[in-house]
Every structure is written in C-alpha cells, then in structure tokens.
Amino acid sequence: MNRIYHVVSARSWSEFDGKPTYEAGSLRTEGFIHLSEKQQVAGVLERYYRNVPDLLLLHVDPARLTHELKYEEAPNGELFPHVYGPINKEAVVEVEKIVH
C-alpha cells in the first residue's frame, strides 16, 4: 500500500476524537493540508518541528481519501502532497508516535 504522511501534535489530533474527519489549521489558512512522502518526513520534522514534543505521524492511504490530492512544488523545489479538504479518518491507516 502506498502511504503519505502528516505530522500533527497529539493535542491537535485529540481534538478530532469521535469525528469522521481531521482538519489541520492549514486547511483554513492555506486551503489544503500538508502531507509528505516517507523520505520527506525527516526534513519536515527538522525544519518545522524541532524540539516540539508529543508529535504523531499519520499514515494516510491516498486511495481512501475523499478530497482531492495534488502534488505541488514547495519553496525548496520538492513536490509535496496536499489534500484540498479534510482528511477522512478511513484514510488514516496508522497513527505512530514520533520519537525524536
């Protein structure tokens, strides 16, 4: 199974307990939710989440997403997956605690 990944604080993820979808703050501010390919996760953690405690890594099956997925170029030139809508929880196939 192909997977894409989303970093989220445990607190933010818990706000969506019992709800069918998850929405990152970027959905409101940028219109999409940021995700990464597996090989991009370490760089995302280094750039944006250094010394941030209690992080989770959502493993997402792109085939199960109910909103549009686009790969778009980031300022660093890499292509990153973006979901243009909430992530339906049926697409989240694993939730992993990040230890760093």
Sine and cosine of phi, psi and omega as CSV:
sin_phi,cos_phi,sin_psi,cos_psi,sin_omega,cos_omega
0.00,0.00,0.77,-0.64,0.14,-0.99
-0.94,0.34,0.62,-0.79,0.05,-1.00
-0.72,-0.70,0.51,-0.86,0.21,-0.98
-0.83,-0.55,0.24,-0.97,-0.23,-0.97
-0.72,-0.69,0.52,-0.86,0.04,-1.00
-0.70,-0.72,0.77,-0.63,0.05,-1.00
-1.00,-0.01,0.74,-0.67,-0.01,-1.00
-0.55,-0.84,0.53,-0.85,0.09,-1.00
-0.95,0.30,0.51,-0.86,0.02,-1.00
-0.85,0.53,-0.61,0.79,0.00,-1.00
-0.89,0.45,-0.73,0.68,0.01,-1.00
-0.88,0.47,-0.68,0.74,0.01,-1.00
-0.89,0.46,-0.64,0.77,-0.04,-1.00
-0.92,0.39,-0.40,0.92,0.05,-1.00
-0.90,0.45,-0.30,0.95,-0.04,-1.00
-0.95,-0.30,0.23,0.97,0.09,-1.00
-0.83,0.56,0.71,-0.70,0.05,-1.00
0.97,0.22,0.03,1.00,0.03,-1.00
-0.96,-0.27,0.49,-0.87,-0.06,-1.00
-0.97,0.23,-0.25,0.97,-0.04,-1.00
-0.71,-0.71,0.27,-0.96,0.08,-1.00
-0.84,-0.54,0.67,-0.74,0.05,-1.00
-0.79,-0.62,0.86,-0.50,0.12,-0.99
-0.98,0.20,0.40,-0.91,0.03,-1.00
-0.84,0.54,-0.50,0.87,-0.01,-1.00
-0.91,0.43,-0.36,0.93,0.03,-1.00
-0.90,0.44,-0.63,0.78,0.04,-1.00
-0.97,0.23,-0.64,0.77,-0.12,-0.99
-1.00,0.07,-0.51,0.86,-0.06,-1.00
-0.86,-0.51,-0.22,0.98,0.03,-1.00
1.00,-0.02,0.05,1.00,0.02,-1.00
-0.43,-0.90,0.22,-0.98,0.06,-1.00
-0.96,-0.30,0.76,-0.65,0.01,-1.00
-0.97,0.24,0.72,-0.69,0.14,-0.99
-0.73,-0.68,0.06,-1.00,-0.03,-1.00
-0.62,-0.79,0.39,-0.92,0.26,-0.97
-0.98,0.20,0.31,-0.95,-0.06,-1.00
-0.80,0.59,-0.71,0.70,-0.07,-1.00
-0.95,0.32,-0.18,0.98,0.00,-1.00
-1.00,-0.08,-0.25,0.97,-0.12,-0.99
-0.87,0.49,-0.72,0.70,-0.04,-1.00
-0.86,0.52,-0.68,0.74,0.02,-1.00
-0.91,0.41,-0.63,0.78,0.05,-1.00
-0.89,0.45,-0.70,0.71,0.02,-1.00
-0.88,0.48,-0.68,0.74,-0.02,-1.00
-0.91,0.41,-0.69,0.72,-0.07,-1.00
-0.96,0.27,-0.64,0.77,-0.20,-0.98
-0.89,-0.45,-0.27,0.96,-0.14,-0.99
-0.78,-0.62,0.37,0.93,0.02,-1.00
-0.87,0.50,0.77,-0.64,0.01,-1.00
0.89,0.45,0.35,0.94,0.09,-1.00
-1.00,-0.09,0.85,-0.52,-0.03,-1.00
-0.99,0.12,0.22,-0.98,0.16,-0.99
0.82,0.57,0.83,0.56,0.04,-1.00
-0.98,-0.21,0.50,-0.86,0.08,-1.00
-0.85,-0.52,0.46,-0.89,0.10,-1.00
-0.90,-0.43,0.91,-0.40,0.05,-1.00
-0.99,0.11,0.80,-0.60,0.10,-1.00
-1.00,-0.08,0.87,-0.49,-0.11,-0.99
-0.90,-0.44,0.75,-0.66,0.10,-0.99
-1.00,0.02,0.95,-0.32,-0.07,-1.00
-0.87,0.49,-0.45,0.89,0.00,-1.00
-0.93,0.38,-0.34,0.94,-0.02,-1.00
-1.00,-0.10,-0.11,0.99,-0.02,-1.00
-0.91,0.41,0.62,-0.78,0.02,-1.00
-0.99,-0.17,-0.11,0.99,0.06,-1.00
-0.90,-0.44,0.32,-0.95,-0.10,-1.00
-0.88,0.47,0.70,-0.72,0.08,-1.00
-0.92,-0.38,0.81,-0.59,0.03,-1.00
-0.78,-0.63,0.61,-0.80,0.15,-0.99
-0.99,-0.11,0.83,-0.56,-0.06,-1.00
-0.73,-0.68,0.48,-0.88,-0.05,-1.00
-0.97,0.25,0.75,-0.66,0.07,-1.00
-1.00,-0.01,0.21,-0.98,0.02,-1.00
-0.83,0.56,-0.43,0.90,0.02,-1.00
-0.99,0.11,0.05,1.00,0.04,-1.00
1.00,-0.02,-0.18,0.98,0.01,-1.00
-0.99,0.16,0.46,-0.89,0.12,-0.99
-1.00,-0.01,0.80,-0.60,0.02,-1.00
-0.86,-0.51,0.57,-0.82,0.08,-1.00
-0.97,0.23,0.68,-0.74,0.05,-1.00
-0.78,-0.63,0.70,-0.71,0.06,-1.00
-0.97,-0.26,0.82,-0.58,-0.05,-1.00
-1.00,-0.07,0.92,0.40,0.02,-1.00
0.41,-0.91,0.07,-1.00,0.04,-1.00
-0.88,0.47,0.44,-0.90,0.09,-1.00
-1.00,0.00,0.88,-0.47,0.06,-1.00
-0.95,0.32,0.70,-0.71,-0.13,-0.99
-0.92,0.39,-0.32,0.95,0.09,-1.00
-0.90,0.43,-0.37,0.93,0.02,-1.00
-0.99,0.12,-0.28,0.96,0.02,-1.00
-1.00,0.08,0.96,-0.29,-0.11,-0.99
-1.00,-0.10,-0.21,0.98,0.04,-1.00
-0.33,-0.95,0.57,-0.82,0.10,-0.99
-0.84,-0.55,0.90,-0.44,-0.10,-0.99
-0.92,-0.40,0.74,-0.68,0.10,-1.00
-0.96,0.27,0.76,-0.65,0.01,-1.00
-1.00,0.03,0.80,-0.60,0.06,-1.00
-0.92,-0.39,0.91,-0.43,0.01,-1.00
-0.54,-0.84,0.00,0.00,0.00,0.00
